[in-house]
Amino acid sequence: MPDTSPPTRRIAMWSGPRNLSSALMRSFSSRADCAVRDEPFYAAYLAATGRAHPMAAETIVAGETDPARVAHACATEERGVPVLYQKHMTHHMLPGMDLGWTAALTNAFLIRAPEAVLASYSVKHEAADQQDIGFEKQAELFEREADRLGRAPVVVEAEDILRDPAAMLPALCAALDIPWDPAMLSWEVGPHPDDGAWAPHWYGSLWASTGFAPWTERAQPALGAPEARLAEEARPFYERLHAHRIRP
């Protein structure tokens, strides 16, 4: 009897670091119909660049360092569920990497104001440059996908999710053409089997959480001069995508 089940919907969510990306991945992993992949290109990126990221050695050992093999897996992998959610970092796409595989996925973009990104990033990793925070590459990937589709792809703002996850997550699911599942609003405390090898350094707050924290207005920490300069340089790329963000 032929298999009449629908094909796996592969969703690539593109962001830079400290963009709520891990919490959103955990939200998707709470769905009964969804499996997740955590930054599948990270090991290949570190092996190619030699950048001194926290837990780089552990990440390279645990991951696949051939970007062509990673790309093939991202475009073809079946996990036995209707939805496969892939958390991707834009800066992992190095010059010369083939991006043809992305046409096999539903590509979406998670954004956050550069000032907030840099304030969070500097707590975990002191040195940062434009390549590290990924705004320019995110805009490049957005334009590439918009050209392919003939329209803007899905964009969601991290702060909008934090302010009202009960409204924004259903809106995101609708934009991605997948059913809404209220299970996305909470998750089990602690590590998840699909967390990357780097999780002990980066995911402390995520592991302590059971859902999106209630929104409170907080003053943005003052940035040092280098971080403020990076934020100013990144803002035009952020605003290009921000203009297309979804609303509840």
N, C-alpha and C positions, 0 to 999 in steps of 0.2 A: 504494500500500500504506500503511495507516495507521501512524502512529508509535506504537509500543508501548513506547518507552523510558519509564522512570519519570520523574515530574516532578522538577525541581530541588529539592533540600532546602535551603532557605535558613535558615541559622542566624545569629541575632543574639546575639552574646556581649556582655553589658552589664557594664561595669566603670567604675571611676574611673581616674584616671591612676596610673602607677607600681604597677600591680597584676599585673605579669607579662603584661600584655595583648599587648604587641608580640611577645614570645617565643612566646606561644600562637598568635598569628596566623601567625608564621613556621612553627611546627610544622604547622599546618593547610595552609599553602601547600606543604609538602613532599609532601603526598598527591598521587598521580597523578590522583585523581578530584575535586579541589577547586580552586576559585578563591577569592580573597579580596578584600574591600573594606576599606580602611584609613580608619576614622573619616569616613564619608561626609558627616556633618553639620557637620564642623569649620568649613568655610568659612562656612556659613550662620550658625553660632553666633557666629563672630568678627564677621561683618558686622552682625549684629543687636545685639551687645553692645558692640562697640568695645573689648573687653578687650585689654590690652597683653601678649599672649602672645608668646614668642619666635617669630620668623618668621611673624607674623600677616599681614603684607602679601603674602608669597609664597603663603601658604595660601589667602588670599581670591582671588588672581589665578588660582591653579591649580584651584580648586574651584567647585562650584555653590553659589550663595548663596540660592537660593529653596528653602526647606525643603519645600514641597509637591512640587517636582520631585524632590528627593532622596528623599522618602518613596516616591513612585511608583516610582522606580528600584529602591529597596531591596525593594519588595514584588513587583516584576514582572521584574526583570532576569534574563536567561538568559545564561550564559557557556559553554554547550556542555559542561558537566560535571555530574555528579550532585549535587555539594555546592557551595554558595556560602556561604562563611563571612564574616560581616560583623562587624568589630570596632567596637563602638559605645561612646562615652563617655556616661555617664548625664547629666552636667551639660550636654551639648549639647542636651538636650530642655528647651527654655525654656517658661515658662508660656504657655499658649494654643496651643502646637503640637499639631496633631492627631496622636493616637497610634493611630488606627484601623488604619493600615498594619501595625502590629506583629502583628495577628492572622494575617497571611499567613506568618509566620515561626515557627520554633522558637526561642523566647526562653530564653536561659540566662544565668547570672550568675556572674561571676568575682569573688571577694572576696579581700581581704587585710587584715590587722589595721591599724587606722588609724595606730598608732604607726610601723609599717614604711612605710606609704604616705607619711606626712609626713616621715620621715627621708630618704627617697629624693627626694621632690618638692622639698624645700628645697635640694638640691644643684643642681638645674637651674633653679629658679624661686623666687626669694626670698620673694615675697609669696604668701600663700595664705589662702583663707577657706573656709567650708563649701561654698559654691557650687562652688569650684574642685575640691574633692576628691570631691564627688558622692555621698557616702554616703546622705544623706537622699533624694535623687532615686532612687538605686538601690533603696532600700527601698520607695519609692512604686511604682516600676515592677514590683518583685517582687510586691507585694500586688495590683497590677492584674492581672498575669498569673495569679497564683494564683486570683483570683476568676474569671477567664475560664475557666481549666482545671478548677476545682473541686479542685485539689490543688497542692502546691508544685511550681514549675518546677525545672529542673536548676540546682543551685548547686555550684560547685567552688571550693575554697580554694587560693590560689596557693602557700602553703607546703606543702600536701600534694603538689602537683605537683613542687615543687622537691625535696622529700624523697625521692620515689620516682616519677619520671615513667614508668618502665616498668610500674608498677602502676596509676597514676592515669589515664594517658592512655587505656588500653583501657577503664577504668571510665567515663571521660567519653564515649567513643565509644558504649559500650553504652547509657548514659543518653540520648544523643542519637539513638539508633536508627540509627547508621551503622556500617559495618564498621570494624574496627580495622586500621590500616596502620602497621607498624613504622617506615616512613619518617618518621613524625612525631617520632621521637626525635632526628633530626639534620637539619641543613640546610647549604647552602653559605655560606661566609663572605662578608661584604660586603653591599651594598645589594640590594634586590629590586625588580623593576619596579613592583610594586604599593604600595611604600612611599609614604606621604604626603609632601607638599612640606616638611613640618616635620621630616622624618627626620634631616637633618644635625645638628640641635640635640639631638634626643631619643634617637636610636637608635645612638649610638656604641658602647655595650656590645653591643647586638644585632648590629651589623655585624661586630664582632670575634669573635663566637661561632660555634660550629658545632653547638650543642645546649645542652641544659639543663646548667648547671655542676653538678658533684658537690656534694651537700649537705654543708655544714659548719656546726656550731653557732657562731653569732657573737653577740656581745653587741650588743644594740640601742643605737645611738648615743643619747646623752642629747638630749632635745628642749628647745628653748628654751621659755619660758613661753607664748608665743602658740601654738606648735605643740602643746604639751602640753594646752592648753585645747581646741584644735580636736579633738585625738584623744579626749579625754574626752567631748566633745559627740557625736562620731561613733560611739562604741562601741555604744550601744544599737541603732543601725541595722545595724551590722556583725553583732552577735550575733543579731539577728532572722534574718538569712540563714544565719549560721554553723550554726544549729541544724538546717538542712536540707541541709548539704553532703553530697555523695556520698562513699562510701568504696570502696576497692578490693575 
